[in-house]
Structure formats: structure tokens, C-alpha cells
Amino acid sequence: MSVVTTDPRFLLLLHHHHHNHRRATSFKPVPKFQLISERRLPFHLNCRQIASRRNNVGTRHSYPLNALSSSGVETSESLDVTFRETFRLQRPDKLEGKITIRLDCGKNEEYGQLTVGCNLPGKWVLHWGVNYVGDVGSEWDQPPLDMRPPGSIPIKDYAIDTPFGRSPEPEGEVVYEVKIDFNTNSSIAAINFVLKDEESGNWYQHRGRDFKVPLIDYLQDDGNVVGTKKSLGIWPGALGQISNVILKSDAADYKADDIIEPNLQKRPLQGFYEEHSVFKEVFTDNAMSISVRHCLERAKNIVYIETDLPGDVVIHWGVCKDGGKSWEIPSEPYPPETTTFKNKALRTLLQQKDDGRGSWGQFTLDDGFSALAFVLKLNENTWLNCKGDDFCIPLTSSVVTAKDSGLTHSQDEEQLKDFVSAEKFDDTSDSNQTGAAYTDGIISEIRNLVYDISSEKSRKTKSREAQESILHEIEKLAAEAYSIFRSSMPTFTNTNLSEDEDLQPPVKISSGTGSGFEILCQGFNWESHKSGNWYMELHEKASELSSLGFTVIWLPPPTDSVSPEGYMPRDLYNLNSRYGNHDQLKNLVKRLHEVGIRVLGDVVLNHRCAQYQNQNGVWNIFGGRLNWDDRAVVADDPHFQGRGNKSSGDNFHAAPNIDHSQEFVRKDIKEWICWLREEIGYDGWRLDFVRGFWGGYVKDYLEASEPYFAVGEFWDSLSYTYGEMDHNQDAHRQRIVDWINATNGTAGAFDVTTKGVLHSALERCEYWRLSDEKGKPPGVVGWWPSRAVTFIENHDTGSTQGHWRFPGGKEMQGYAYILTHPGTPSVFYDHIFSEYQSQIFALISIRKRQKIHCRSPVKIVKAERDVYAAIVDEKLAMKIGPGHFEPSNGAQNWSLAIEGRDYKVWEVSS
Amino acid sequence: MEVSVIGSSQVNLGRVNDTGLCSFSRNLNTNISIVKSSYSKRCNLGQTQNLVWPSSRSTVGFSLRASASVNSQAVVSEKASTLTKPIDDVKLYVGLPVDTVSNSNTINHGRAMAAGLKALKLLGVDGVELPVWWGIAEKEAMGKYDWTGYLAVVEMVEKLGLKLHISLCFHASAEPKISLPQWVSQIGESEPSIYFTDRSGQQYKDCLSLGVDDRPVLDGKTPLEVYNEFCESFKSSFSPFMGSTITGLSIGLGPDGELRYPSHHHPVQSNGQCGAGGFQCYDKNMLGDLKHHAETQGNPLWGLGGPHDAPSHEQSPISGGFFAENGGAWETPYGNFFLSWYSSQLICHGDRVLSVAVSTFKDVPITLSAKIPLMHSWSEARSHPSEQTAGFYNTAHRDGYEAIAETFSKHSCKIILPGMDLSDESFPTESHSSPESLLAQITSSCRKHGVEVLGQNSSVSGSSKGFEQIKKKLLGGNAAMEVFTYQRMGAYFFSPEHFPCFTQFVRGLNQPIQSSDDLPVEDEETAKFLSGTKLQLQAA
């Protein structure tokens, strides 16, 4: 919950890639202060001592300081102490350092060296690429092999990750450095880079852009602004999106005569040295010890708080009654330096200790309160709480026993909302400004539109393109307006309505859902191509898969492909692949049908590898039966010189992206997938990289091929703030829902949101994340369950690639979630054939027994720090997490169906 | 999808030969500069923008053209006349949420509005309609106006280049709850006769009775005076926008802003049966007026109250009693007496309020209008009972809308008429309802008196059928109208069930039903594309 201000110019917090996001945990400065509490307070001498009742509340997250837990102190003082605890505090802190960039030119001016350094501790990686002379736009290329320092790893096809090495400076300061050697005679125009701190997962840019070091003196200005890549996984908001849709020119700044002719003449390179300041957030360990003494005579509790946090510390507090959760303000007197905050809480500034090492405060409270609840405020933006909850200190009265201090997350949130209400509640007042910003967008848009229609030359293609762009834009805006309007109407949820409609014909088969009772199996992993006869291996396993309860299997991409895994398709009608040949595939499908499993073909429609070069030597002429030329390639990836329209989605940079706006392309693709259906017997599709083109085309293809089931891979990054995943992932799931919508619901989509939220919840023991603000599941499954295909791992995220691996050892919690919840669950091959098999089988059996389907209603009954529990369709109860939950035996009689590590599932016993 | 091995030579070796792109960008710059200069010119010209863009009336025209019409009219303005039908004659407005401005006079869900307005703009919608509530702008005390919230909305709309139609609402809204001004409700508590009252003595508190129009019931002022001052204050506060952004204004004449009695405010019966509503002439003032009127007509006994045998709210009106299909009292001299009086009260009220509006806004370049209802239930019955209770003396042998149209004509006001989306088919025969023929009757009365009709829809079902019906009404025949306002923006409006239908509707409106003959013959690709577009539209 803590919020830290950092310099936005240098700290880029959005992630470009699907990397695992971690928080800074390994680097912690040694605590500067040790709390010594020998100096006891005088007041306890005045109190009559009562029997010691040491409360063990909160021990799970307590880290007693040495001085306090030493036995000598404890025995001598525990008599009147009703509560004593030391809390470890992680104080966010801002470290300032510098990034240094040095360019050296060799003496003979033939070799140069670029040195990038950073003096902040961290696991630094240089993420870099180059531009060649004559490149247009800001797309990076990978540097030639001889430029790559040892230890470099290629990332996708356009960048290199090079780890920084340590090199001690003369003064003993450690500096992390990367040196890149280059040949000044090469055709490299510039080196582009950003820094990544793998420890915190943060990226560091230069004023919001890449660092760009020109190696020749001509460099097209602004290159990295105009062509800002769309593929970064950043959702720039409606306005930002426009800038991608419209022509890439800032019309306002252009002058007709302002065209720069590339000047390819080189001048000798000038060396330089630059420093940029950089900030990094680290967490410093501090501690706070709290003791409560009860004074029977005066019927008062005396709470003593002591901390080594430096600077001013304000306790924002209230008291609770009868174990309740709402804060009250006790009657006076208050400690010194106490103010009332909006009649909801009190704020007390702790007094500095004499030695200046921290501060302390003493709170005397009347009997009758069950707890003192508080959070710490370090400054306007930094608050500390207890692992997401308020600190909650149980108080004793003559009769009441100390209560459990575990307050729920929701209250904590409410409290915090109150705190920040002043800052963020002002939606109405700034709406004018917002309006103005939107207007600007519109004006530039109209300007471009006018350009589009008045340019006679490119009229045909342009108007077509403009139409599509505008349709996209309108869709996005409408979706945005919808989500806000909807959120302000709590009684209305669209999903429920459409679900109801769907439900009316009970066994209506829709390609978005199948029967509604499907259970998917991903029938391969990243290594499956290696055996050369995967189809045969699966053939053997068909009946086993069927008996495990799977109804649909997803097979690997079947076509001729440049990469062995099949995701770089070339000749679409050639179905001989590393997984087996055409006939083996047919046999496998036949066998699967025999055992009652439907089969999904993995179709890659976004891109296709060419077989021939065009006159410029660019590979963009296709071969095989679909011998398209460069008109089938989108125009906005300069590497492939496509003559088609601009892409209707994000670009995949490794191969020519297909231009689906071309009628002939669509016709051919429709023919192809209908042929696959007919010839091989596929029942449906798993659609690869559907971010790359408009969902409306997918709808076309699905309507043509009439699949039994279809699911699309729409994978982009979740939202993170300061390296920590946001609780609210509505924007992320909205994008997926938007795509499903664009397909008119003819396809489901993998619920990447749910996977992401499960990661955070399980990894960090933050199970409260599994309930969104409306008490529904936080993923796509909470909004459009029938179209959500839930999964925890696939060939990209896990397997031998591990791009975004599910928290290790917690897979069964993940399956306990997706196999009990609505949505269509998908189980990864590696997990089916692992030690988890029996548990997965048990969960599938329960799902089938209780007839849980993709639209089953789910009621979340607990979403707290360490436990999440839900009741599905009133027939099945489940919990995950180490915390405690038992379904209450009221109307239903629950019996435990399966129990595993940190999860339990119950079903109604009849 | 990730690829770890990229081994092929064809992958990403491209070094771009950029000569082609260079000339392209030169081309692009030139064009943009042209556009830019014209654009700024147009901005400076303000209201005379037509001069610069002869083929379109406003910037909106551009987005329409670009988004909707393929044959690139911007460069072929002279061609516009050759189109089968100048569809652009229909201006499309969309109603903003009822609670656009909250009770505390701030903009509700401003970000949603901003996004929504932009979507509408791109879609080619001409403008929006904004309800301005008496209970919000003059909430606290008589004469104490607060326009801040509304000014903010108007500015927002202006910045987006949309037009604005204002609806002055002197009534209250049930959902979302917007009351009459507090000080009015307080007066009403001690003086319930300011409200319409039905036979059972129940008051309708969502607007003032027309019986008090000229009575100084509001702290010494008459409602008409208060309405007048409200209008004057509105006019002076919004004068900078009048005629530019604000192009139209409608004035509320009764319940839901419509010229009628609140005869149907009882909830629909659970059996779905819709009665004829009830007469609303039982407040002190109206009863007094009725009595007086009866006496002057020489039939004092007729002035003691409304018809004793009028059906109750839930009864089927035509089975017996006053509205009986055969032999009902409505066809008697008494019936004629009462219905004439009852309906003329309503017409006079309309006349009075319109006068107020006209006197205030006559010197402002905006079109004035007011709304009348489409009381289509039971309209196939000879007595038209629903219309009767609402104040329209329209029967099998009397045209009740002539007088209305005449009044509007006198003030040069336009009539807003809802129900453009309703078709007879959707009402079962036993409901005796024919919205289409009633609509036709009203529009023909209006045409006769030269009163222009502005259309609205009655429901937001979002069914493509409703949109088809609207389209038919807008484009069909000689009854074509100039402005249609779609009600209204909100969560459902932008929902995936509804918005695609709306999009399709708008694009259908602005894309004339064109045979391929209208397209240049040589432009085969474009023709192909046209059919492609339609496919995509359905998905949009």
C-alpha cells in the first residue's frame, strides 16, 4: 500500500515483455538502527501487575528484535504486559545514483567502444539493439554477432540483453558496466538501449524514450518518437492509441519544406561522456515494537509504540469495539501532538527519542475497546501497514479477552481510500481538462481524416484504412465509456445479462464455449517436436487422456514451419512437421475422436514466412499453394516491405505479418481452415497471437469454418505500479474482453488476467487479490466466464521456455482454482504427466460430478491475506491458501472431496 | 507465442530502401499543410464554415464521409446532388444521460462522457441533447441559479465540435432521481393543489399542475413567471454558445417534459394489462375552473367533477363505462363537453408556456421545440381512451392534433415526437395499439400546419428491428424529418449488446442506399470493398 514518489523521467514502470515481475527482495541495506529498549517507561511501576497473558497474535509475521526478545527482559516485565510484538517494517526508500554513458573512439578511428555504467546496486541488464543506416522508424535490429559482449542473450528478434559486470572504481565505489565494441565502418547508425534492473523488474529509460547513441552524425531526428512501437504491451489509453492509428505525423509541427534528405556521409565520430541521474526504490528494514499494559485500577490500557524509523512518524489511528472493524475516536485525553482527521481517525506524531534514533509514543485508552488499529504515515505519500492490513493491537478490558488481530483486507482498503480521497476523488472537477485532451485528439484525428480523403492518390487504400481505424477507435472509446458507466451502475452488469441469454437454450453449442462443460488439455510442450513422432506418442495416450476426463485437446501447429515448434508457418497446405506427417496427424485425430475427445488445431494466422525474395532481396513472396506476394504483407513493418494495408493489430516482428484486410487473403485463409477441418477432422481452433490483427476477421474465419470450439491467444502485460501488480486489472481483462467482443463471442480467449492475479496472490500470499472490487473473480472469468479459457501454464509460459512460469510448487492451488471455477479450464501437458496427475484427475472428477460448467455462478466467501474461499453453484466449496476456511454447514451438508497442499475442495453431500 | 530459434535467412534481414517512403512522406507533408491551412481557416471563419467545405455542413460531415461513405465525397462535392437521396439531411443527435449533471451540480462520470462523446463524434453523430433540470439549476431558492455543471458540459461538447440541443426540464425524474427544486417541494407540502390530482385524490408530484400556471402560488410568483425567469437566466448564462454550439432548445410542458396530463403514472399492472389511465382534473383549481366553465355553458351539473364512470387505471377501458366502444358516454354531449374542456386546458397551457419560451428566445438563433407524447395504447379503439386521459381529444371522428399543431405553428415551434422506433407488429392485436398510424396522423397534422417534426425513439431495446423502424421513418416517404434524437447515452447504450447495433444504424443512415451503379465503373476494387465493409460493420 505504500506509495513512493520517484522521478518519473527516469523510472519506467511498465514492462515491455512477458517477464516475470519481481519485487526488490534480495537487496536490503543493513538496518542502520538497532532498537534497544532497555530503557523502560516509568508508568508501569504505577500499575498493579496482572497475570501475564501473552498473546501470540501476529507471530506469523513478527520478527522480534534481539533486544526485546532476550529472555531476561521478558521475564522481568511480562507480568503486566498483555501484548507485546515487534513488527518488521519495510520502508520504501529512494536511492539516487547515476547512469553513465561514454563513447570512446579508437585511435585509428576504426574501432569504438560504448560504455554504459550504473552505480546503483542491482542486477542490471542492458536491453539494446541497433539501427542501421537508412532504417526508417525506430524499430531495433539485433547487432551483428561480433558486437555482442559475452553473456548476451538475444531477445525476440530485435534486441539483446547483456548483463552488467562489476568493476570497482578507484574510490572503492562499485560500478556496474557494459562495454560494447563496434566498428565505425559498419553500417550501424545508432545503438539504442534501456536499462533493466532484474532485481526489481523495473526499466529505466531516457526521458520516456530509449537512450540513443548515434554512431554517425546524421540521424533522423525524432526517429524514436514517431515510430513508437505498439508491441510493447503498454496500453497507452485511448488517446495514445489514436496516435498509432492515424498517420504517423505530427501535423501541427510539420512544414512542407521540412523534409530531411538522408545524408549518408559520415564524419569522424566524436567521443563523449554523459551522466544521467537515476532513482531506484529499495526497501529498508526497520522495526516497531508495541507493548500493551493493562492497568486494572485505572481501567486503562496503555499502549507503548517504539520504532527506529527515522524522521517524523505519524500514527494514524482509531479504536475498535467488540472486535468490530470500524474505527472510532476515543475520548480525550490524547497523547501530545495529536490531531483529528476528518472525524474518522486521530493522528499522533511520535516523539523523537533522546538519542535521535527513532521515536516513540504512548497511548492511554479506556477499557471497553477491543483493539487499537493504526497505520503509519511517514510522509504524504508513504504509508506503512501490516502486510496489507491495519496494524491491529488487541486491548484488554477486565472481562474481554484479546481478540484476533487479523482484520480483513477490505477494511484496510476502505480506510486507505479515506486517506487518499482528497487526491484521487476529484474525477468531476478535472473532467474539463480531460475533455480538452480528448478534443485535441479529435482535432488531430479529423485533420488526418481529411488528409486521408483528400489525397486522391492513395484514396482507395486510405479510405479503407481510415474506415477501419475509425471503427477500431470507436469501439475502443465505446468500451471505455461502457466500463465507466457500468461501474457507476452497480445493479447492472452486462455479462450477467448476456449469460442469461446464452443460458436459455441449455445445450446450445457455440464456438466460443463448446457445450459449456469442456475441459481442455494442451497436448504438447515446447520440446514435443524433438522426438519427431509426437503424433504417434499422443496416439498411445489418447484413451488415458479421455479417461482423465478431457473433452478437448489442443494439438501443436501442424504446418510446414521455419522453426521446429511450428509457430513460424511457411507452406500452409504442407502438413508434414516435426510432430509427424500428414497421415499420422489424420490418424491421431481419428483416434482422439474414437475416445471422445474433440481436437483443436493450432492455427497461426498473424504471420507467415516467405519462400522467396522480392526484387530488393526482402523475403516477402510466399510459396506453396498460397503463393501470395507482398500485397499480403502489412505495410507497417519496414523489414518486410509489405504492400498491404497497415496492420490492424500489433506486429510480430520475426516474420511478415499477414494483411487480413485483403479480400484475397481472407478468402484463402477461409478456404485453408475449411480444408483443415475437412481433411484432418479438426473440430476447432486455438488461434495464435490474435493481438496481431482485428478480432472481426477472426469472426469471419470462424463463421466460415464453423468450429465446435475456438480459443484465441491474446497475451499482453498486466498493469504494475512500482513493480507491484495492481489489484485492479480491469484494463487488462477489458482488452481481452474487447477482443472476444470483436469476434462477436465466436471465440473464447485464454484468461491471462487470471493467471497473472494467481501469480501475485500465491507468490506473495496476497489471496485478497482474488476478489475484484465488486467481489467477483478478478480475471476475464469474472466478467465473461463463458468465454474465458483459464489456464496456469502453457508452452510459452512454462515448459523449457519459462517466460512467465507459475509459482513453483503451487501449481495445484492454481488447478484447484481453475478446475472448480466457471470458465473453461485448460490443463497443461507437463502437469498431466507429472506427480500432480492424481490430484488433477480428482479435481476434474469433482467438476464433472457437480456439473460445474463455464457459466456456473461463483460466490466468493473469503478473500483475505492468506486464504481465498468460494462457493460455486452452491454445490462445491473450495479454498486455497494456508489460512483457515471451512464451509458452514447450514442448508447444505458439505463433505471434504479432496485436500492437498494449501487447498481443499468440498462438495455437497446428498 | 514465442519463438526461440530464428534460423531462417528470410527473417528480418530487411534493410529498407527508403526512397519510396521518402517521396511518400513528402507527399504527405504537402497534403497535410494544405489541410492545416484550410483547417485553421475554417476555425477562424467560425459559423461560415460552409464556405470552405461546400459538401458538408460541419466538421461532422467529414467524419461521416470518411467513415461511412466510400466514394470519397470530399473530393467530389459536385457529385453530392447526384445521390439518390440526400441522406445527410437527417441530423442525428444522441441524448446525454439524464443525470449528466449531478444533484450537486458537477459532471457525473466525466471520463465516460468524454470517451463516449468522442466515439459519437467519430461515428458521425451531429450533436447531443442535454436535459437541464429545474431541480438542479434552481435547486436551493427561487431565483438562485447555479449553471456551473451545465456550463461545463456545454464547454465539453463545444470543444468536441458537436452541436447541442438543450431540453429545459420543469419536471422531476424518477430514475435517476432528480426532484423538483427543494423550495417548490416545500411549498407543495403545505399547498398540495399545485400538483395534478386524480379522482382518488392522489397527487402527481413530478411537475406542477397546469391549473396553477397563472396563480401566484410560488411565494407570490406564478409558475409561468418562474419559468420565464429561469429561461432568461439560462439565456444570459449561455449566450456565448447560442447559435453556435447550442442550436436547439426545447421547453418542458409537463410530465416527462411532454405536453400531457400525467394520466399514466401508475405502474403497469402485473398482468401486463395497460389501462387507459385516469383524468387528472381533481386539484382545487381545475375543479373550480371546470365548475365555472359548466356554469357558463348552462350545465352546472356537468361541472361537479370528472366523468363518474371513467375506468380505473387497470381496467380495460373499452369493455364498458365512459370509453365503451359502443354507447360510451364519451360520445354524448356531456362527453363532448368534458373532453373539450379537458383538452383545451392542456392546449392553453402549451400555448402559455410556449409564449414564455418564444418571448425569451425569439432574438436568439436557435430553433425552439417542445415535446408531445405518442399515446398509442388503445389508439385503435374508437374513443382513443389513453389519448383522452392524457388530454388529446382525438377520436374516431375528431382530429385532436390539429389544434396542437396550430398552436405550435403559431409560435413557430417544432414538435418533438417520440416513438419512431415503434412498429405495429410488436403490439398484439388485443392491445388495440397502433403507434404507426397515430404517428402518421400526428405528422400529417403537423405537415398541414407547417410544423416540423423532430423524431425520438421511445425505448432503447437495441433490437435491430427498432433501428430498422427508425430508419424507415427517417428516410421513408415524404414524412422525412430533419433531426432525430436517439435516447439515450449510458451504460446500456455503450454495451456490447447495444452499441454495435447503434453503430450500424448510424452508418446505415449516412450511407445512402446506393446501388453499385452509383459507383465509378472502373473502380472495381472499391466496389468489392463496399461489400467487405458491410461485413465488418456487422462486427463493429
Boltz contact constraints between the chains, C-beta under 6 A:
constraints:
  - contact:
      token1: [A, 132]
      token2: [B, 15]
      max_distance: 6.0
  - contact:
      token1: [A, 134]
      token2: [B, 18]
      max_distance: 6.0
  - contact:
      token1: [A, 136]
      token2: [B, 16]
      max_distance: 6.0
  - contact:
      token1: [A, 136]
      token2: [B, 18]
      max_distance: 6.0
  - contact:
      token1: [A, 136]
      token2: [B, 21]
      max_distance: 6.0
  - contact:
      token1: [A, 157]
      token2: [B, 6]
      max_distance: 6.0
  - contact:
      token1: [A, 157]
      token2: [B, 12]
      max_distance: 6.0
  - contact:
      token1: [A, 251]
      token2: [B, 32]
      max_distance: 6.0
  - contact:
      token1: [A, 254]
      token2: [B, 29]
      max_distance: 6.0
  - contact:
      token1: [A, 254]
      token2: [B, 32]
      max_distance: 6.0
  - contact:
      token1: [A, 256]
      token2: [B, 29]
      max_distance: 6.0
  - contact:
      token1: [A, 256]
      token2: [B, 30]
      max_distance: 6.0
  - contact:
      token1: [A, 256]
      token2: [B, 33]
      max_distance: 6.0
  - contact:
      token1: [A, 259]
      token2: [B, 26]
      max_distance: 6.0
  - contact:
      token1: [A, 428]
      token2: [B, 106]
      max_distance: 6.0
  - contact:
      token1: [A, 428]
      token2: [B, 107]
      max_distance: 6.0
  - contact:
      token1: [A, 428]
      token2: [B, 110]
      max_distance: 6.0
  - contact:
      token1: [A, 431]
      token2: [B, 107]
      max_distance: 6.0
  - contact:
      token1: [A, 431]
      token2: [B, 110]
      max_distance: 6.0
  - contact:
      token1: [A, 432]
      token2: [B, 152]
      max_distance: 6.0
  - contact:
      token1: [A, 434]
      token2: [B, 111]
      max_distance: 6.0
  - contact:
      token1: [A, 434]
      token2: [B, 114]
      max_distance: 6.0
  - contact:
      token1: [A, 435]
      token2: [B, 114]
      max_distance: 6.0
  - contact:
      token1: [A, 435]
      token2: [B, 156]
      max_distance: 6.0
  - contact:
      token1: [A, 435]
      token2: [B, 159]
      max_distance: 6.0
  - contact:
      token1: [A, 436]
      token2: [B, 159]
      max_distance: 6.0
  - contact:
      token1: [A, 438]
      token2: [B, 114]
      max_distance: 6.0
  - contact:
      token1: [A, 438]
      token2: [B, 118]
      max_distance: 6.0
  - contact:
      token1: [A, 439]
      token2: [B, 159]
      max_distance: 6.0
  - contact:
      token1: [A, 439]
      token2: [B, 160]
      max_distance: 6.0
  - contact:
      token1: [A, 442]
      token2: [B, 118]
      max_distance: 6.0
  - contact:
      token1: [A, 442]
      token2: [B, 121]
      max_distance: 6.0
  - contact:
      token1: [A, 446]
      token2: [B, 62]
      max_distance: 6.0
  - contact:
      token1: [A, 447]
      token2: [B, 35]
      max_distance: 6.0
  - contact:
      token1: [A, 447]
      token2: [B, 39]
      max_distance: 6.0
  - contact:
      token1: [A, 449]
      token2: [B, 62]
      max_distance: 6.0
  - contact:
      token1: [A, 449]
      token2: [B, 66]
      max_distance: 6.0
  - contact:
      token1: [A, 450]
      token2: [B, 35]
      max_distance: 6.0
  - contact:
      token1: [A, 450]
      token2: [B, 62]
      max_distance: 6.0
  - contact:
      token1: [A, 451]
      token2: [B, 31]
      max_distance: 6.0
  - contact:
      token1: [A, 451]
      token2: [B, 32]
      max_distance: 6.0
  - contact:
      token1: [A, 451]
      token2: [B, 35]
      max_distance: 6.0
  - contact:
      token1: [A, 453]
      token2: [B, 66]
      max_distance: 6.0
  - contact:
      token1: [A, 453]
      token2: [B, 72]
      max_distance: 6.0
  - contact:
      token1: [A, 453]
      token2: [B, 74]
      max_distance: 6.0
  - contact:
      token1: [A, 454]
      token2: [B, 74]
      max_distance: 6.0
  - contact:
      token1: [A, 455]
      token2: [B, 31]
      max_distance: 6.0
  - contact:
      token1: [A, 459]
      token2: [B, 72]
      max_distance: 6.0
  - contact:
      token1: [A, 463]
      token2: [B, 72]
      max_distance: 6.0
  - contact:
      token1: [A, 464]
      token2: [B, 529]
      max_distance: 6.0
  - contact:
      token1: [A, 466]
      token2: [B, 66]
      max_distance: 6.0
  - contact:
      token1: [A, 467]
      token2: [B, 67]
      max_distance: 6.0
  - contact:
      token1: [A, 470]
      token2: [B, 67]
      max_distance: 6.0
  - contact:
      token1: [A, 470]
      token2: [B, 122]
      max_distance: 6.0
  - contact:
      token1: [A, 471]
      token2: [B, 540]
      max_distance: 6.0
  - contact:
      token1: [A, 473]
      token2: [B, 122]
      max_distance: 6.0
  - contact:
      token1: [A, 474]
      token2: [B, 119]
      max_distance: 6.0
  - contact:
      token1: [A, 474]
      token2: [B, 122]
      max_distance: 6.0
  - contact:
      token1: [A, 474]
      token2: [B, 123]
      max_distance: 6.0
  - contact:
      token1: [A, 477]
      token2: [B, 115]
      max_distance: 6.0
  - contact:
      token1: [A, 477]
      token2: [B, 118]
      max_distance: 6.0
  - contact:
      token1: [A, 477]
      token2: [B, 119]
      max_distance: 6.0
  - contact:
      token1: [A, 478]
      token2: [B, 119]
      max_distance: 6.0
  - contact:
      token1: [A, 478]
      token2: [B, 494]
      max_distance: 6.0
  - contact:
      token1: [A, 478]
      token2: [B, 499]
      max_distance: 6.0
  - contact:
      token1: [A, 480]
      token2: [B, 115]
      max_distance: 6.0
  - contact:
      token1: [A, 481]
      token2: [B, 112]
      max_distance: 6.0
  - contact:
      token1: [A, 481]
      token2: [B, 115]
      max_distance: 6.0
  - contact:
      token1: [A, 481]
      token2: [B, 116]
      max_distance: 6.0
  - contact:
      token1: [A, 481]
      token2: [B, 494]
      max_distance: 6.0
  - contact:
      token1: [A, 482]
      token2: [B, 494]
      max_distance: 6.0
  - contact:
      token1: [A, 482]
      token2: [B, 495]
      max_distance: 6.0
  - contact:
      token1: [A, 484]
      token2: [B, 109]
      max_distance: 6.0
  - contact:
      token1: [A, 484]
      token2: [B, 111]
      max_distance: 6.0
  - contact:
      token1: [A, 484]
      token2: [B, 112]
      max_distance: 6.0
  - contact:
      token1: [A, 485]
      token2: [B, 112]
      max_distance: 6.0
  - contact:
      token1: [A, 485]
      token2: [B, 490]
      max_distance: 6.0
  - contact:
      token1: [A, 485]
      token2: [B, 491]
      max_distance: 6.0
  - contact:
      token1: [A, 486]
      token2: [B, 491]
      max_distance: 6.0
  - contact:
      token1: [A, 488]
      token2: [B, 109]
      max_distance: 6.0
  - contact:
      token1: [A, 489]
      token2: [B, 491]
      max_distance: 6.0
  - contact:
      token1: [A, 492]
      token2: [B, 491]
      max_distance: 6.0
  - contact:
      token1: [A, 494]
      token2: [B, 495]
      max_distance: 6.0
  - contact:
      token1: [A, 562]
      token2: [B, 8]
      max_distance: 6.0
  - contact:
      token1: [A, 563]
      token2: [B, 3]
      max_distance: 6.0
  - contact:
      token1: [A, 563]
      token2: [B, 5]
      max_distance: 6.0
  - contact:
      token1: [A, 567]
      token2: [B, 1]
      max_distance: 6.0
  - contact:
      token1: [A, 567]
      token2: [B, 3]
      max_distance: 6.0
  - contact:
      token1: [A, 610]
      token2: [B, 10]
      max_distance: 6.0
  - contact:
      token1: [A, 616]
      token2: [B, 17]
      max_distance: 6.0
  - contact:
      token1: [A, 618]
      token2: [B, 14]
      max_distance: 6.0
  - contact:
      token1: [A, 619]
      token2: [B, 10]
      max_distance: 6.0
  - contact:
      token1: [A, 638]
      token2: [B, 16]
      max_distance: 6.0
  - contact:
      token1: [A, 639]
      token2: [B, 12]
      max_distance: 6.0
  - contact:
      token1: [A, 639]
      token2: [B, 14]
      max_distance: 6.0
  - contact:
      token1: [A, 654]
      token2: [B, 3]
      max_distance: 6.0
  - contact:
      token1: [A, 654]
      token2: [B, 6]
      max_distance: 6.0
  - contact:
      token1: [A, 654]
      token2: [B, 11]
      max_distance: 6.0
  - contact:
      token1: [A, 663]
      token2: [B, 532]
      max_distance: 6.0
  - contact:
      token1: [A, 688]
      token2: [B, 1]
      max_distance: 6.0
  - contact:
      token1: [A, 689]
      token2: [B, 1]
      max_distance: 6.0
  - contact:
      token1: [A, 696]
      token2: [B, 536]
      max_distance: 6.0
  - contact:
      token1: [A, 696]
      token2: [B, 539]
      max_distance: 6.0
  - contact:
      token1: [A, 699]
      token2: [B, 539]
      max_distance: 6.0
  - contact:
      token1: [A, 741]
      token2: [B, 496]
      max_distance: 6.0
  - contact:
      token1: [A, 744]
      token2: [B, 539]
      max_distance: 6.0
  - contact:
      token1: [A, 796]
      token2: [B, 2]
      max_distance: 6.0
  - contact:
      token1: [A, 801]
      token2: [B, 2]
      max_distance: 6.0
  - contact:
      token1: [A, 803]
      token2: [B, 2]
      max_distance: 6.0
